[in-house]
Amino acid sequence: MKYDYDLLVIGAGAGGLTAAGMGANFGAKTLMVEVDKLGGDCTWHGCIPSKTLLHLSKVAQSVTEAKKFGYRKSQGLDFSSVMEHVRSKRKDVYEEADDPDIYRRMGVDIEFGQALFVDDHTVRIVKDEENRKVSSRYIIIATGSKAMIPPIKGIQEISHHTNETIFELKEQPESLAIIGAGAIGVEMAQAFQRLGTQVTVFDMLPRILSNDDKELTGMLQEYLENEGINFKLSADVEKISENSDGKNSIEAEVNGDQFFWEGSEVLIAAGRTANCEGLQLERAGIRHQDNGITVDDRCRTNLKHVYAVGDVTGQYQFTHMSEHMAKVAVTNALLKIPKKIDREHVPWSTYTDPELAHVGATDKELKERDTSYKTYRFPYDKIDRAITDESTEGLIKVFAKEWNGKILGATIYGKQAGDLIGEYALAMRNGVTLRNIADTIHPYPSYGLGVRRAADQWYVQSQSTWMVKLVKWVFGYRGTVPDLSDEDRII
């Protein structure tokens, strides 16, 4: 054979692990190269530790809330034990899902080291003093991303945290400043606030989670503020410095006024940047830009045998999209079956408590496209399961065509929103309408019933006075005609 391998996967995060596993499953001789540990950012610095920390902060919050039901004994959670539990959970996930021996048993060869392109089919794997060249018929780049450090004066001179270091804390900070009000920043803000740290969040934009529904992010922000988080939005962070006593200070202009913060720790959560600068892509002639490697809808680079998936492409920074793009790339490369990235049904979830999630077009996007649609709303305080769980904070909003109930987008603020949004993603991808959802039996009592109740509103709003009068006349019914003039009525 001309090449050492059929498939070479560079990077062993979510995208790389999916690609390598599929490659071996299809009978391709597969090599996966990783510079650090299998599992990538999600296992070690992202999804797993952050969601574990959020869960433990919820436990702390639940104990506090239990006092109103008569619970009295509480000493709080020990922070060092909390962080040790976080680290143990990511180890558990690694051992169950990411251990190299799991992939070796699948038939995947694994090499640890930095992969550097020699030409368009060959890479050099460098580790310490050793290095070797390997060639492959197909190559998939899945090297992920890292925290972006904004160009703030003094930021390089202070000791600050990113998602790669924040979970290594052993002592609880008295106060924490977070630069960035995206998903990572907001999630960590709530987790640390609930554990007893005073949190201040800075962002240059006028609201948190700018890619989500404005109404629902406003509700979430108010909820978080009531928990004690201090938001400094429309903020221009001008300078960060360290005082002689070891504390950090931030100078910022907030809505035109000067603001000064002083405290223990600083977390940078201002976005991410693709991990591609060390691959020597130019030697292979692979095109890339500042935000990542350029790919088409089939995850193919400008070279027909080289693909890139996940964060390194600069397109989506979600674990689920890394896995999806890996499936697209392997299917096109090894099976020659044309498969494209599904860009229309990408779920977004922020795992605060309550959660915030959306899929499809937003209200703002539909208005910009001049698309005809109606909004169907259903509040959590009418979901019986939410009432029993004391979780009535929330709202479901669905954007759909009025005449046939075709779903154009959905956004949910409330408990288990990240799980519920999957039902809308499935419906949209497969052409399931609000009518179909409304006619489908959902278990009671459940949060999923809220999805069906929201769909019921399509029936409610499709009803008209003349239709009721016609039914009365045809069947001789004697009841009164209901008032249908209120389009926001909830039934």
Buried (B, 14 or more C-beta within 10 A) or exposed (E): EEBBBBBBBBBBBBBBBBBBBBBBBBEBBBBBBBBEBBBBBBBBBBBBBBBBBBBBBBBBBEBEEEEEEEEEEEEEBEBEEBBEBBBEBBBEBBEEEBBBEBBEEBBBBBBBBBBBBBEBBBBBBBEEEEEEEBBBBBBBBBBBBBBBBEEBEBBEEBEBBBBEBBBEBEEBBEBBBBBBBBBBBBBBBBBBBBBBBBBBBBBBEEBBBEEBBEEBBBBBBEBBEEBBBBBBBBBBBBEBBBEEEEBBBBBBBBEEEEBEBEBBBBBBBBBBBBBBEEBBBEBBEBEBEEBBBBBEEBBBBEBEEBBBBBBBBBBBBBBBBBBBBBBBBBBBBBEEEEBEBBEEBBBBBBBBBBBBBBBBBBBEEBEEEEEEBBBBEBBBEBBBBBEEBEBBBBBBBBBBBEEEBBBBBBBBBBBBBBBBBBBBBEBBEEEBBBBBBBEEEBEEBBBBBBBBBBBBBBBBBBEEEEEBEEEBEEEEEEEEEEEBEEEEEBE
